[in-house]
Amino acid sequence: MYAIIRDRGRQYTVREGDTIDIDLISDDQKSINFDEILLVSSDKGVQIGRPTVGQAKVSATLVKAEVQGPKIEVMKFRRRKDSQVKTGHRQRYTRIKIDKIEIAAGG
């Protein structure tokens, strides 16, 4: 069973037991519920939402409040000007573990 969820403009494919990194969440809540489920695939078949599957819910728990992503290096270089600038960036994420994908009997 898997689902495609939408969280603040980004879409993630999740399965029960998966650990994923989502955009940083400011408040430290231990459990997170996702209500915007775009697609759910189970033994009974695939349910595609229009735009969301109304009776589906995905619940997750917080593993780590802040995780840094890989370093991205940016190099600006202007030829013949004796000018070069090297900067970097590391995106911050929240690591969560998917606990349960639920589909109501009517959905």
Rosetta silent file (secondary structure, phi, psi, omega in degrees, C-alpha in Angstrom):
SEQUENCE: MYAIIRDRGRQYTVREGDTIDIDLISDDQKSINFDEILLVSSDKGVQIGRPTVGQAKVSATLVKAEVQGPKIEVMKFRRRKDSQVKTGHRQRYTRIKIDKIEIAAGG
SCORE:     score description
SCORE:     0.000 S_00000001
   1 L     0.000  133.323  175.650    0.000    0.000    0.000 S_00000001
   2 E  -142.484  165.912 -179.904    1.299    3.443   -0.880 S_00000001
   3 E  -144.203  155.901  172.445   -0.031    6.975   -1.147 S_00000001
   4 E  -112.400  119.934 -177.356    0.911   10.250   -2.757 S_00000001
   5 E  -112.863  157.015  174.911    0.548   13.157   -0.352 S_00000001
   6 E  -118.707  127.892  179.538    0.816   16.910   -0.815 S_00000001
   7 E  -132.470  109.248  177.325    2.462   19.009    1.873 S_00000001
   8 L    51.412   47.409  174.066    2.835   22.760    1.340 S_00000001
   9 L    91.004   -8.143  178.735    3.155   22.535   -2.436 S_00000001
  10 E  -112.196  148.104 -179.805    5.385   19.448   -2.629 S_00000001
  11 E  -111.999  139.795 -178.787    4.299   15.908   -3.404 S_00000001
  12 E  -131.836  139.038  171.115    5.742   12.789   -1.756 S_00000001
  13 E   -94.852  122.875 -174.182    5.201    9.087   -2.425 S_00000001
  14 E  -128.469  150.303  172.045    5.003    7.308    0.936 S_00000001
  15 E  -127.923  160.778  178.424    4.606    3.782    2.260 S_00000001
  16 L   -64.809  131.045 -179.246    4.030    2.618    5.823 S_00000001
  17 L    93.551   -8.246  178.738    7.350    2.525    7.670 S_00000001
  18 L   -70.906  149.045  172.331    9.113    4.964    5.314 S_00000001
  19 E  -115.742  120.690 -177.151   11.296    7.737    6.703 S_00000001
  20 E  -128.223  160.830  175.683   11.219   10.898    4.602 S_00000001
  21 E  -106.893  123.626  176.590   12.507   14.463    4.824 S_00000001
  22 E  -114.000  171.221  177.782    9.932   17.226    4.379 S_00000001
  23 E   -58.521  152.385 -173.270   10.315   20.998    4.493 S_00000001
  24 L   -58.750  131.567  175.935   11.098   22.374    7.925 S_00000001
  25 L  -102.667  129.347 -172.861    8.168   22.520   10.365 S_00000001
  26 L   -74.691  -39.590 -177.688    8.492   25.342   12.876 S_00000001
  27 L   -91.360  145.989 -176.570    6.506   23.869   15.798 S_00000001
  28 L   -90.702   81.232  175.538    7.653   20.711   17.582 S_00000001
  29 L  -100.820  138.236 -174.211    4.635   18.467   17.316 S_00000001
  30 L   -76.205  -35.273  179.503    5.209   14.747   17.865 S_00000001
  31 E  -118.996  142.587 -177.057    2.513   13.473   15.487 S_00000001
  32 E  -127.302  132.848  177.401    1.677   14.874   12.062 S_00000001
  33 E  -115.874  132.802  177.618   -1.460   14.147   10.032 S_00000001
  34 E  -106.733  126.119 -178.893   -1.664   14.718    6.291 S_00000001
  35 L  -103.874  -20.796 -179.263   -5.136   15.334    4.894 S_00000001
  36 L   -89.116   88.035 -179.712   -4.286   16.168    1.285 S_00000001
  37 E  -103.639  119.017 -176.365   -3.986   12.678   -0.206 S_00000001
  38 E   -88.001  -31.067 -177.942   -3.832   12.718   -3.997 S_00000001
  39 E  -154.279  141.219  175.593   -3.703    8.963   -4.653 S_00000001
  40 E  -132.282  128.399  176.482   -3.994    5.779   -2.601 S_00000001
  41 E  -116.041  124.871  179.753   -3.063    2.332   -3.877 S_00000001
  42 E  -137.360 -170.933  178.597   -4.124   -0.694   -1.849 S_00000001
  43 L   -65.524  -28.165 -178.242   -5.123   -4.330   -2.339 S_00000001
  44 L   -79.295  -15.447 -179.971   -8.607   -3.204   -3.377 S_00000001
  45 E   136.814 -167.710 -178.122   -7.271   -1.005   -6.167 S_00000001
  46 E  -108.153  132.297  175.150   -6.180    2.514   -6.873 S_00000001
  47 E  -113.408  122.055  179.579   -8.165    5.548   -5.762 S_00000001
  48 E  -106.055  130.431 -178.016   -7.354    8.797   -7.528 S_00000001
  49 L   -81.993  153.498  177.220   -8.523   11.998   -5.904 S_00000001
  50 L  -129.539   78.509   -1.545  -10.388   14.800   -7.636 S_00000001
  51 L   -84.992  -18.992  179.860   -8.376   16.737   -6.414 S_00000001
  52 L  -125.942  159.807  173.337   -7.954   14.725   -3.162 S_00000001
  53 L   -82.611  114.456 -170.779   -9.165   11.399   -1.804 S_00000001
  54 L   -67.878  -33.447 -173.078  -11.671   12.540    0.800 S_00000001
  55 L   -99.256   12.055 -177.740  -11.700    9.521    3.118 S_00000001
  56 E  -105.285  151.189  179.274   -7.947    8.909    3.284 S_00000001
  57 E  -150.291  140.503  177.068   -5.506   10.033    5.957 S_00000001
  58 E  -120.040  128.011  178.438   -1.771    9.534    6.504 S_00000001
  59 E  -115.431  144.488 -176.810   -0.303    9.821    9.999 S_00000001
  60 E  -142.103  161.340  175.736    3.381   10.207   10.834 S_00000001
  61 E  -119.773  152.774 -179.016    5.615   10.800   13.841 S_00000001
  62 E   -76.994  126.395  176.617    8.508   13.187   14.209 S_00000001
  63 E   -96.460  -50.495  179.362   11.922   11.499   14.122 S_00000001
  64 E  -144.329  132.667 -173.326   14.197   14.544   14.129 S_00000001
  65 E   -70.529  -34.802 -178.111   13.117   18.183   14.240 S_00000001
  66 E  -142.912  122.864  178.926   15.906   19.578   12.061 S_00000001
  67 E  -128.548  139.808  177.645   18.108   17.788    9.525 S_00000001
  68 E   -96.474  139.969  178.624   20.417   19.457    7.023 S_00000001
  69 E   -81.814 -172.607  179.651   20.432   18.396    3.415 S_00000001
  70 E   -69.272  153.396 -179.088   23.452   18.068    1.145 S_00000001
  71 E   -78.427  133.102  175.980   25.676   21.080    0.598 S_00000001
  72 E  -110.969  122.226 -179.805   25.178   22.946   -2.653 S_00000001
  73 E  -101.384  134.344  179.841   28.156   25.014   -3.770 S_00000001
  74 E  -118.713  127.631 -179.210   27.670   28.031   -6.008 S_00000001
  75 E  -119.336  122.293  175.081   30.620   29.560   -7.839 S_00000001
  76 E  -107.345  129.641 -174.629   30.365   32.965   -9.518 S_00000001
  77 E  -138.423  129.166  175.978   33.217   33.768  -11.849 S_00000001
  78 E  -116.530  115.919 -176.204   33.800   36.803  -14.061 S_00000001
  79 L   -69.487  146.408  178.277   36.554   36.296  -16.585 S_00000001
  80 L    61.431   13.638 -179.315   39.289   38.886  -16.942 S_00000001
  81 L  -116.032   -0.314 -176.782   37.937   40.798  -13.927 S_00000001
  82 L    53.999   45.407 -176.665   39.861   39.026  -11.160 S_00000001
  83 E  -134.517  121.271  172.500   36.531   38.301   -9.491 S_00000001
  84 E  -149.145  139.988 -177.696   35.302   35.007   -8.142 S_00000001
  85 E  -132.707  129.285  177.574   32.921   34.240   -5.285 S_00000001
  86 E  -116.949  122.879  178.002   32.230   30.840   -3.803 S_00000001
  87 E  -129.654  166.884  179.946   29.161   30.396   -1.598 S_00000001
  88 E  -141.922  166.479 -179.567   27.229   27.438   -0.302 S_00000001
  89 E  -150.461  140.152  173.133   23.806   26.497    0.986 S_00000001
  90 E  -129.344  118.265 -179.368   22.353   23.639    3.039 S_00000001
  91 E   -73.446  144.717  178.349   18.582   23.263    3.119 S_00000001
  92 E  -101.517  136.201 -177.694   16.955   22.409    6.453 S_00000001
  93 E  -128.369  167.522  170.203   14.396   19.585    6.653 S_00000001
  94 E  -114.377  128.492 -179.155   12.237   17.780    9.206 S_00000001
  95 E   -94.566  125.901 -179.890   12.595   13.974    9.269 S_00000001
  96 E  -127.903  158.825  176.164    9.368   12.021    9.806 S_00000001
  97 E  -118.302  128.695 -179.026    8.366    8.350    9.822 S_00000001
  98 E   -77.470  120.712 -178.659    5.119    7.284    8.165 S_00000001
  99 E   -92.144  -50.572 -171.748    3.080    5.239   10.644 S_00000001
 100 E  -148.470  141.026  171.238   -0.233    4.503    9.009 S_00000001
 101 E  -112.934  116.637 -175.886   -2.142    5.022    5.766 S_00000001
 102 E  -112.722  139.714  171.963   -5.873    4.859    6.474 S_00000001
 103 E  -127.061  126.659  179.053   -8.804    4.618    4.079 S_00000001
 104 L   -70.139  157.218 -176.018  -12.329    4.876    5.454 S_00000001
 105 L   -62.607  -33.590 -179.425  -14.796    2.151    4.503 S_00000001
 106 L   -76.064  -19.882 -174.634  -16.938    4.556    2.477 S_00000001
 107 L   -96.058    0.000    0.000  -13.971    5.886    0.471 S_00000001
